[in-house]
Amino acid sequence: MSYWPNAPSYTLLTLIVGCAILGLTVNVGYAILFSTGVLGRAYQKFSKWIEGVLALVFGYAGLRLLLSRS
């Protein structure tokens, strides 16, 4: 079953390549950004707070998924 019956055959390949390029760009950007001294030191200083907040956010999201009824 196709969601886009009139789409050209290369649409799926274009989407996959586009997502791969986007993911690569974002991750390389993060690597470059966090390899600088200023951001690296700032992250080290606040890493416990950042990771704690992210743990709460993802924990809440996980609980919502577990308790959802669908």
Secondary structure, DSSP 8 states (H G I E B T S, - for coil): --S-TTS-TTHHHHHHHHHHHHHHHHHHHHHHHHHSHHHHHHHHHHHHHHHHHHHHHHHHHHHHHHH---
